Amino acid sequence: MADDLPDDWDDNPEWDETNSAPLSPAGMLSVARAKLGLTQQAAADLLGISVATLRNWEQKRTAPEGPGRALIRLLYDHPEEIRDWLSAA
């Protein structure tokens, strides 16, 4: 069966930002949490929100607005720096 495939067929292409959809705020939050090794409770405490709100955002039941979206984006782009800054605040 593998002999039937074209030579340029690749079932495992390299990932890059040109061949994938941008992350939603829920995806950014999950990735940032994973990078920092935070539980949902620890991330909620860091962000100053309830764990129920964080879960709702991650499970796309609700979507963060304005400042919440901006904070998630910052945490995604600069996880260690934002964690350290928020922890000190």
C-alpha positions as a LaTeX table, in Angstrom:
\begin{tabular}{lrrr}
\hline
Residue & $x$ (\AA) & $y$ (\AA) & $z$ (\AA) \\
\hline
Met1 & 0.00 & 0.00 & 0.00 \\
Ala2 & 2.85 & 2.41 & 0.77 \\
Asp3 & 4.01 & 1.91 & $-2.81$ \\
Asp4 & 0.75 & 3.52 & $-3.99$ \\
Leu5 & 1.56 & 6.85 & $-2.33$ \\
Pro6 & 3.15 & 9.70 & $-4.25$ \\
Asp7 & 6.80 & 10.41 & $-3.47$ \\
Asp8 & 5.99 & 13.83 & $-2.03$ \\
Trp9 & 3.25 & 12.58 & 0.30 \\
Asp10 & 4.04 & 13.17 & 3.95 \\
Asp11 & 1.64 & 12.17 & 6.72 \\
Asn12 & 3.70 & 13.97 & 9.35 \\
Pro13 & 4.52 & 17.46 & 8.09 \\
Glu14 & 6.56 & 19.84 & 10.14 \\
Trp15 & 4.42 & 22.17 & 12.24 \\
Asp16 & 4.75 & 25.88 & 11.82 \\
Glu17 & 2.48 & 28.87 & 12.17 \\
Thr18 & 1.64 & 28.88 & 8.46 \\
Asn19 & $-0.05$ & 25.46 & 8.51 \\
Ser20 & $-2.17$ & 25.70 & 11.65 \\
Ala21 & $-5.01$ & 27.76 & 13.01 \\
Pro22 & $-4.21$ & 30.41 & 15.60 \\
Leu23 & $-4.88$ & 29.43 & 19.20 \\
Ser24 & $-8.01$ & 30.67 & 20.89 \\
Pro25 & $-7.75$ & 32.29 & 24.33 \\
Ala26 & $-8.72$ & 28.88 & 25.77 \\
Gly27 & $-5.82$ & 27.23 & 23.94 \\
Met28 & $-3.39$ & 29.97 & 24.95 \\
Leu29 & $-4.42$ & 29.62 & 28.59 \\
Ser30 & $-3.97$ & 25.84 & 28.52 \\
Val31 & $-0.56$ & 26.11 & 26.85 \\
Ala32 & 0.63 & 28.79 & 29.28 \\
Arg33 & $-0.54$ & 26.70 & 32.25 \\
Ala34 & 1.31 & 23.67 & 30.88 \\
Lys35 & 4.51 & 25.69 & 30.27 \\
Leu36 & 4.42 & 26.89 & 33.88 \\
Gly37 & 3.31 & 23.56 & 35.36 \\
Leu38 & 0.31 & 25.18 & 37.03 \\
Thr39 & $-2.86$ & 23.46 & 38.15 \\
Gln40 & $-6.14$ & 25.13 & 37.29 \\
Gln41 & $-6.40$ & 26.31 & 40.90 \\
Ala42 & $-2.87$ & 27.74 & 40.91 \\
Ala43 & $-3.46$ & 29.53 & 37.59 \\
Ala44 & $-6.77$ & 30.94 & 38.82 \\
Asp45 & $-5.08$ & 32.20 & 41.99 \\
Leu46 & $-2.31$ & 33.79 & 39.92 \\
Leu47 & $-4.82$ & 35.54 & 37.65 \\
Gly48 & $-7.07$ & 36.59 & 40.53 \\
Ile49 & $-10.12$ & 34.75 & 39.21 \\
Ser50 & $-12.17$ & 31.84 & 40.44 \\
Val51 & $-11.22$ & 28.34 & 39.35 \\
Ala52 & $-14.75$ & 28.02 & 37.91 \\
Thr53 & $-14.09$ & 31.00 & 35.63 \\
Leu54 & $-10.78$ & 29.53 & 34.49 \\
Arg55 & $-12.41$ & 26.15 & 33.78 \\
Asn56 & $-15.20$ & 27.82 & 31.84 \\
Trp57 & $-12.64$ & 29.68 & 29.74 \\
Glu58 & $-10.54$ & 26.58 & 29.07 \\
Gln59 & $-13.59$ & 24.49 & 28.19 \\
Lys60 & $-14.98$ & 27.30 & 25.99 \\
Arg61 & $-18.21$ & 27.54 & 27.96 \\
Thr62 & $-17.56$ & 31.26 & 28.27 \\
Ala63 & $-14.97$ & 33.52 & 26.70 \\
Pro64 & $-12.80$ & 36.06 & 28.47 \\
Glu65 & $-13.40$ & 39.65 & 27.51 \\
Gly66 & $-11.10$ & 42.68 & 27.17 \\
Pro67 & $-8.64$ & 42.61 & 30.07 \\
Gly68 & $-8.94$ & 38.84 & 30.55 \\
Arg69 & $-8.06$ & 38.21 & 26.90 \\
Ala70 & $-5.11$ & 40.61 & 27.13 \\
Leu71 & $-3.80$ & 38.97 & 30.29 \\
Ile72 & $-4.08$ & 35.50 & 28.76 \\
Arg73 & $-2.19$ & 36.70 & 25.67 \\
Leu74 & 0.58 & 38.17 & 27.84 \\
Leu75 & 0.78 & 34.98 & 29.91 \\
Tyr76 & 0.99 & 32.93 & 26.70 \\
Asp77 & 3.67 & 35.15 & 25.12 \\
His78 & 5.77 & 35.69 & 28.29 \\
Pro79 & 4.79 & 32.99 & 30.80 \\
Glu80 & 7.68 & 33.21 & 33.25 \\
Glu81 & 7.85 & 37.00 & 33.29 \\
Ile82 & 4.10 & 37.47 & 33.78 \\
Arg83 & 3.99 & 34.74 & 36.44 \\
Asp84 & 6.81 & 36.39 & 38.33 \\
Trp85 & 5.25 & 39.84 & 37.97 \\
Leu86 & 1.80 & 38.68 & 39.10 \\
Ser87 & 3.24 & 36.67 & 41.97 \\
Ala88 & 5.07 & 39.72 & 43.26 \\
Ala89 & 2.02 & 42.00 & 42.92 \\
\hline
\end{tabular}
